[in-house]
Amino acid sequence: MNIPEAMAHLYGYPFFLTASGTDKSHGVLAEFVMPCANSPAMLMVSVRKGMALSPLIRDSRMFTVAAVDGIALAHARRMDQMIIDQVDSFMGISVEHTPTGIPVLAGSLAWFECELSRHIDIDADCELYAGIVRAAHMDETYQAQLEGEDNSLTELLMDLTPTGVG
């Protein structure tokens, strides 16, 4: 199965975009997430303009997109409304970290760590980030639930994950 077909199975989940800088980490809910290239594997993420996350992505050149539900979604909704005036928005919340150290909400179904390729400021209420997928991971419990059902998310992660990661 190709990446766009596999991504089609993820549209039912909210996505949480996270990034870290030298002294701050933050996250916001993404408006839209979709694949935008196969080689290299790339994702396009749309977020509302003016979010505090923009300078973190610009400076670090990395971001992570995570499919969330349950407790992780509740934390994502709370953080989406925060202004980052503190050192770390993730303080007191259970997180995992990507290979480059970007925090991801614990309990996320899957995440994709991306290197920023392009930032596109469109004449609309959202801005776009295109990223090359450098690492990906799927929650083991969620992966077990998919076995015997539709395993397109597993195939997507296998397609996107460089050898030895995730």
Secondary structure by P-SEA (a helix, b strand, c coil): ccccccccccccbbbbbbbccccccbbbbbcbbbbcccccbbbbbbbcccccaaaaaaaacccccccccaaaaaaaaaaaaccccccccccccccccccccccccccccbbbbbcccccccccccbbbbbbccccccccaaaaaaaccccaaaaaaaaaacccccc
